[in-house]
Amino acid sequence: MNPQEHMVAVVEPNRDGESTIEHAKQVVDRGGRATVVVLVTRDTVSDIAAFADAEDIDFPEANAIYAERVARVYSARFGDTEVATIVTDQTDPNQVVFDTAGELAATSVAVPQRLLTLRDWRASVERSQVPVLIAPPKAA
């Protein structure tokens, strides 16, 4: 029996136009599965902190609200199909992505092209045990 196709799609909501989501959606449309890994950037952290201040809540609570909303938004993009969403602000997000791919037995990883300008991401892509799709920025 062939393993079910499973793509881990990396998303930087403020930067890449979410081009990797389209590829993950194609996998799901073919009967496969997708896991979305959302990278939290410094700008996003600043926005979460501003939200926490405005709502008079602590940062962890604001961060949890952000993660819940982001998961809901990305799940909705896939219709009725259940899609796992992981939000990470780790210092080595590339490690999180490829560790997640290994743990979930993913068959491919989709990465925004911009991330390959970073040495750690290039190294992770080169060492990847599964095919990596390099997604160009989504046209406006």
Summary of the structure (lengths in Angstrom):
residues: 140
radius of gyration: 15.2
end to end distance: 40.6
largest distance: 53.3
contacts: 412
relative contact order: 0.22
helix: 49%
strand: 19%
